[in-house]
């Protein structure tokens, strides 16, 4: 059976238990249609880039699904009918990731290292032909 990664966004004003109930409802739809749900990762309440149906935040949830396309289509249909689900996205993948997803991995800004290790700053580069600082023009001649 094909493998899918499915993410859905639930309204900000529902509780965590209600989000879990939605997950269980969608899991049962998949299982009734001959599929299975592997990993479920609740990513929590996150800010949206723009308002969706007057919501500035949403509960994000990832589901790893192993099911026929008809089962996924039925789950997406029920999500479109639900007032609590704002958006959903399903992607077919070749294999599911082991361990936590990229959203759940903790990365600190300190992991990147100091600035000097990430390449030269704009001021440290050699001036190029035509740069303002060198006074050159696009013909390669000195300016003035």
N, C-alpha and C positions, 0 to 999 in steps of 0.2 A: 504494500500500500504506500501511497505517497506520504511524504513527511512535510509538515507545515509548521511555521512559527506564526502565532496569531497574537496580536496586541489589541486590547480594547481600552477605551477611556470611559470611565463612569463619572457621573455628575459629582461635583464637589460636596454637595449637601447631604449625601447619603453616608451612612456609617460604614466602618470596616466590615462589620458582620453582614451588612446588606451586599457589599461587594463580594464577600465569600459566598453568599447565597446565589448571586448571579453566576459566579464561577461554577458552582455545583449544578445549576440549571443548565449551563452550556455544556458541561461535561456529560450530563445525562443525555443531552441531544446527540452528542458525538457517539456515545456508547450504544444508544438505541439504534443508530444507523450503521453499526458494525465497525466502529473505530475505537481508539483509546487515546487518552490524554496522559502524556508522560509527566513532564515537569510543569508546575504552575508557580510563577514568580510574581508576587505582588510588589510592584515598584514603589507604591505609596502615593501620597498626594503631592503632585508636582504642579508648578506654574505652567500655564500654556503660553505660547508665543503670541497668541491673539485670542480674543474672546470667541467662544463657541457656544451659541445659544445662551448668552448672558452669563456664562461661566468663565472665570479667570483661572481656575484650577481644576484638576481632574485626578481621579484615582486611576493609575496605570497598572495594567496586569498583562503579563506574558504567559502564553500557553503553548507548550510543545505538543503537537497533535500528529497522530499516526492514524489516518482515516481516509476513506474514499472521498472523492470530490463532492459527491452528493451530500455527505454528512456535513462537510464544511459549509456548503452552500445553504443548507437548512439552518445551521447555527448562525450564519451571517444574516439570514432572513429574519430570524427571531431577534437578533440584535438591532436590526433596523426598526422593528416594531416596538422595542423596549424604549420607554422614555428615559430610563436611567443611563443608557449607553449613548455617548456623544459621537464617538468615532470608532472605527475598527480597521485593522489592516492585517491581511493574511498573505504570507509569502511562502511559496513552495521552496524547500531546501533539500539538498542532497543528503545531509545528515544533521542531527541535532548536536549542539555543543555540549561537551561534558563540563560540569562545574557551573559556576554562576555566570550569568550573561554579562555583557559589557556594562550594563547599567548598575549591576550589583557589585562590581569590583570597585574597591575603594582605592582611589588614586589621589595622592596629595600633590599640591603644587611643588613640594620639596623634592618629589621624585624626578623632576625635570632637570635638576642641577642648576648651577649658576648660569647667568646670562652669557658669560664669555665662552662657555662650552657649546652654545647653540649657534655659533656662527658670528660673523662680524656684524657690528651695528652699522647703520647707514652712514654715520660720520666716519667710521674707520676704513671704509672702502677706498680703493684708489680712485681718483677722479677720472672720469671717462671723457672722451672727446664730446664736446657739446654740452657738458655740465655747466651749470651756472657759476660754480666756484672757479673753474679754470678760465672762464671767459671765452672759451672757444665757441665757434658756431658749427653748424652742421657740415660745413665744407672742410673743417679741420684747420682752419686758420684762426689765429688769435683774434680776439674780439676787441673792439673799441672803435 
